[in-house]
Amino acid sequence: MNFFLETLMVLLMSIWYTLEALVYTFIPRRKKNISGEVVLITGAGSGIGRLMAQEFASHGTVLVLWDINQDGMKETAKLVKECGARKVHYYLCDCSDRNEVYRVAEQVKREVGDVSILVNNAGIVTGKKFMDAPDSLIEKTMEINTMAHFWTYKAFLPAMIANNHGHLVSIASSAGLVGVTGLADYCASKFGAVGFAESIGLEMLATGKDGIKTTLVCPFFINTGMFDGCQTKWPTIMPILKPEYAAKKILHAVLTDQTYLLMPKSMYFIVGLKNILPTKMGILLGWYMGAFNFMDKFIGRNQKQK
Ligand SMILES: NC(=O)c1ccc[n+]([C@@H]2O[C@H](COP(=O)([O-])OP(=O)(O)OC[C@H]3O[C@@H](n4cnc5c(N)ncnc54)[C@H](O)[C@@H]3O)[C@@H](O)[C@H]2O)c1
């Protein structure tokens, strides 16, 4: 170890990486070919899970769909066939149940083969202030939004490591980067998902498994029904995203091996500011952006169906 040489190397590499990032701002990155890859998507029975399945299908992949909603999955399966999926398989799987995740994962390995692109997308939201949220729903939120990621990685990562090939996609949330009033359990679960995905990505690099790529997705509200009723204060800066747009951006991020995807673009700036501003200014900014009131008119999916 030589302090002078190492520091010089880091400085030169930093300049190189900055220039590289600058160039790629103007020149589109090359997209990889995912035809024939086995893509497993949790929570594929509706929302962006379904739309991502359609996007992956149009690249000639084999789709494995997981959800607790059988009818939703059947509909997704029909749609992905129309979009050009090489094959589609769907399984009822409650991702909040570790044993069920392991059992269905074994079934997938037997019936389909090794999964090479894993998309952890299934998620729920309680939508209540912390003290009003039932313990059972808080636990369920953590089990689906965070713990399920642990169990699916445990099940499918070994084959990716053996082949030094694969892609781990985590659908987290901007609520996994910034705390939000009325979303304490959801934010905690998404912060957990972010920390987990980021750490595994680094672990793959540190152990020389650089053929396993990771994409961590942190969107603001998407108009799928999950956050029905929620509002944005400044739609120009922080628009509620269209599901089709979000799904296309996620696919593009996977095809170009993009590690972080924040949507809309203003989120990069907001997260950066949060980390450098004095606390009182950060809170003022949060108030200005409407973060204290995002959840005031929350209806959500379940309440609407009742
Ligand atoms: N909609 C948004 O505003 C928004 C914003 C940021 C992040 N996200 C995240 O995106 C992901 C997809 O959300 P969406 O908007 O498409 O919502 P959605 O409700 O349309 O889809 C979620 C899917 O997960 C399934 N699911 C729920 N519990 C499950 C379980 N125990 N096991 C297996 N599947 C289960 C549901 O049946 C549903 O099909 C979620 O992780 C969500 O937290 C959504």
PDBQT file of the ligand as one rigid body, heavy atoms in Angstrom, charges set to zero:
ROOT
HETATM    1  N1  LIG A 401     -47.805   3.012  -7.013  1.00  0.00    +0.000 N 
HETATM    2  C1  LIG A 401     -46.907   3.848  -6.491  1.00  0.00    +0.000 C 
HETATM    3  O1  LIG A 401     -47.154   5.054  -6.311  1.00  0.00    +0.000 OA
HETATM    4  C2  LIG A 401     -45.546   3.342  -6.104  1.00  0.00    +0.000 A 
HETATM    5  C3  LIG A 401     -44.525   4.270  -5.855  1.00  0.00    +0.000 A 
HETATM    6  C4  LIG A 401     -43.278   3.810  -5.500  1.00  0.00    +0.000 A 
HETATM    7  C5  LIG A 401     -43.040   2.454  -5.390  1.00  0.00    +0.000 A 
HETATM    8  N2  LIG A 401     -44.047   1.579  -5.635  1.00  0.00    +0.000 N 
HETATM    9  C6  LIG A 401     -43.769   0.153  -5.461  1.00  0.00    +0.000 C 
HETATM   10  O2  LIG A 401     -43.961  -0.503  -6.692  1.00  0.00    +0.000 OA
HETATM   11  C7  LIG A 401     -44.358  -1.856  -6.459  1.00  0.00    +0.000 C 
HETATM   12  C8  LIG A 401     -45.587  -2.179  -7.299  1.00  0.00    +0.000 C 
HETATM   13  O3  LIG A 401     -46.628  -1.321  -6.907  1.00  0.00    +0.000 OA
HETATM   14  P1  LIG A 401     -47.923  -1.051  -7.789  1.00  0.00    +0.000 P 
HETATM   15  O4  LIG A 401     -48.131   0.416  -7.764  1.00  0.00    +0.000 OA
HETATM   16  O5  LIG A 401     -47.835  -1.755  -9.087  1.00  0.00    +0.000 OA
HETATM   17  O6  LIG A 401     -49.021  -1.672  -6.842  1.00  0.00    +0.000 OA
HETATM   18  P2  LIG A 401     -50.109  -2.809  -7.103  1.00  0.00    +0.000 P 
HETATM   19  O7  LIG A 401     -50.943  -2.865  -5.884  1.00  0.00    +0.000 OA
HETATM   20  O8  LIG A 401     -50.786  -2.572  -8.404  1.00  0.00    +0.000 OA
HETATM   21  O9  LIG A 401     -49.241  -4.126  -7.255  1.00  0.00    +0.000 OA
HETATM   22  C9  LIG A 401     -48.738  -4.842  -6.184  1.00  0.00    +0.000 C 
HETATM   23  C10 LIG A 401     -48.889  -6.318  -6.494  1.00  0.00    +0.000 C 
HETATM   24  O10 LIG A 401     -48.290  -7.050  -5.413  1.00  0.00    +0.000 OA
HETATM   25  C11 LIG A 401     -49.148  -8.142  -5.128  1.00  0.00    +0.000 C 
HETATM   26  N3  LIG A 401     -48.946  -8.585  -3.759  1.00  0.00    +0.000 N 
HETATM   27  C12 LIG A 401     -49.362  -7.988  -2.616  1.00  0.00    +0.000 A 
HETATM   28  N4  LIG A 401     -49.053  -8.729  -1.561  1.00  0.00    +0.000 NA
HETATM   29  C13 LIG A 401     -48.398  -9.834  -2.043  1.00  0.00    +0.000 A 
HETATM   30  C14 LIG A 401     -47.830 -10.984  -1.436  1.00  0.00    +0.000 A 
HETATM   31  N5  LIG A 401     -47.888 -11.169  -0.105  1.00  0.00    +0.000 N 
HETATM   32  N6  LIG A 401     -47.237 -11.897  -2.216  1.00  0.00    +0.000 NA
HETATM   33  C15 LIG A 401     -47.207 -11.741  -3.559  1.00  0.00    +0.000 A 
HETATM   34  N7  LIG A 401     -47.748 -10.679  -4.185  1.00  0.00    +0.000 NA
HETATM   35  C16 LIG A 401     -48.325  -9.744  -3.423  1.00  0.00    +0.000 A 
HETATM   36  C17 LIG A 401     -50.543  -7.604  -5.333  1.00  0.00    +0.000 C 
HETATM   37  O11 LIG A 401     -51.506  -8.637  -5.487  1.00  0.00    +0.000 OA
HETATM   38  C18 LIG A 401     -50.357  -6.758  -6.580  1.00  0.00    +0.000 C 
HETATM   39  O12 LIG A 401     -50.571  -7.516  -7.754  1.00  0.00    +0.000 OA
HETATM   40  C19 LIG A 401     -44.582  -1.966  -4.952  1.00  0.00    +0.000 C 
HETATM   41  O13 LIG A 401     -43.475  -2.545  -4.338  1.00  0.00    +0.000 OA
HETATM   42  C20 LIG A 401     -44.720  -0.525  -4.515  1.00  0.00    +0.000 C 
HETATM   43  O14 LIG A 401     -44.359  -0.345  -3.162  1.00  0.00    +0.000 OA
HETATM   44  C21 LIG A 401     -45.277   1.981  -6.005  1.00  0.00    +0.000 A 
ENDROOT
TORSDOF 0
